[in-house]
Each structure stands twice: as C-alpha cells, then as structure tokens.
Amino acid sequence: MLPALILTLAALGIAVLRLWSYRVQLLEMARTLEETPAESNLCLTVRMSGEAPRRLCRAVNRRLEEGRQLRLETSRREQELKYTMACISHDIRSPLAGAMGYLQLLEGEPDRQAEYLGIVCKRLEELDGLLEELFLYTRMQDASLPLECGPMAALPPLWEALAEFYPQLEAAGVEPELRFDREDMAVRANPEALGRVYRNLIANALRHGGGGLAIFGGEGEIRFSNELLPGSRPDPERLFDRFYQSSPARAKGGAGLGLSIVRELMERMGGRVSARISGNTLEIRLTFPQAS
C-alpha cells in the first residue's frame, strides 16, 4: 500500500512540476510577444517536451512570419506607388501647363482662337491618357480584383482598337499590315483587358516607332512589329519594366507604363509577352493559353 502511495505522490509531483514548467514557459512566450517590436525577426523557442507545446510554438512562429511578410509587401507597394507618382508627376504637369499657357494666349490673340483651342484639346487629351494609364496601373496592383477570362474571338477587339487609332495612324502615314492564319482564331482572355493590350501596343508603335506597323497572328499568338527610331536600341529584356528609359521612350509623351501594363494584363490572363529585335525591327509577341 505504501509503495503505491509513494508512486502516486511521485507521479502527482511530476505532473505538478510539468504544469508549473508549462506555465512558466507560456508566460515567458507571452512576455516576449508583448515586449518585442512588431518589425523584429522574432522567433519563439520552446523547451517543453511533448508535441502539443511544439505545435503551438510552430503555429505562433508561422503567424509571426506571415505578419512580417504582409508588412514587407505593404511597405513595398507603398514605395512603388510613391515612386510611380514621383516619376510621372512631370509628365502630368507638362500637358496641363501647356494647356493653361495656350488658354492665356487666347486672351491676347483672339484671331488665332481655333489654332490655340486645337492645341489645348490635344494637351488635355494627353493628360487624360496619362491619368487613365496611371489609374489602370494602380488598380492592377490590387491582386484581389478579379479578371475573368474565357474563350473568345481574338480579332474583334483588335479591329476596334485599330478603328480607334485610325486618325493617328492616318496622320502618321501608317497603314497596318495585317496577316492571320485564321480570321476566327480564338484565345482564352478577358475582352476588356485584351482590348487594352492591343491599344497600348498600337500606341507604343505610334509613339516610339520609326514607321510602319505589322500585326500577324496564329497558333495562339499575335505579333506586333514596327521599325525602331534611328539610333534607338532598347533592351528587350527590360522593355516591359516601368519607366524604362534607355531609348527615347518618354520623349514623345506617355507615362512610361504602357508596356508594363501589357505584361501585367497578359500574366493576369494566364499568358505572357516577350520582345525581340531583329535588325531594325522590334517584335512584341503575345502568347495566350489555349482556348478550350
């Protein structure tokens, strides 16, 4: 009887010591969490035996790491937005200042009203394009915004984009060369996003190209090619980076986001975009996922 009582008391003592050890370490973990700054690389450790304490410690550390990554991502996005705003602030001010200047000239030279109003309208159109580009870029930074894709005809949005740019194409003396394996070619994409991709590529060819525009398509891909400006030799690997300026890219207007938006939209649709230079010709290739 006595040995059994001694064993029972010993077991009870061990249990009490273990519970006390658990309590001490839990209080220590709580104090560490309370006193450590949120931005630190804190990682909790546990000396308690058993799977349950270790599992708790792993879960807490995992949540701490997820919080750190979320803060880093938030900080990165804030810095990117500040950088974006700083880079295009001059581009936004320029057309606005130009429009205001010509409006002031109207007061002193009423006989040139039509000419100046035309210039003002052109400057305001440039400003509208810049703001639309910036709005779209910042909107796409929210990965939670859905981009629903499905099988669709690839060419109708292209015809609409070319019709929209007809005045600019005609003024530049550019008659696009169009060649497609099939007029009814289908891709998996989002109609609105695909239209924006086409418009940005046409605008890029008009703004930064040296003349001519050829658009070919077939086998799940569409290629845009145009001649380069004299002396221009952009890096195809960096062409889709924001504000890439190794060529005269921003000298003719634009926020420097057009091709970056093309890449973002293509990737969001499950496709990809690439560029290569052959001789004096730049070719941008859109590759789409198969349309089921």
Secondary structure, DSSP 8 states (H G I E B T S, - for coil): -HHHHHHHHHHHHHHHHHHHHHHHHHHHHHHHHHHS-TTS---------SHHHHHHHHHHHHHHHHHHHHHHHHHHHHHHHHHHHHHHHHHHHHHHHHHHHHHHHHHH-GGGHHHHHHHHHHHHHHHHHHHHHHHHHHHHT-TTS----EEEESSHHHHHHHHHTHHHHHHTT---EEEES-TT-EEEE-HHHHHHHHHHHHHHHHHHBSS--EEEEETTEEEEEEEB-TT----TTTTTSTT--SSSTTTT---S-HHHHHHHHHHHTT-EEEEEEETTEEEEEEE-----
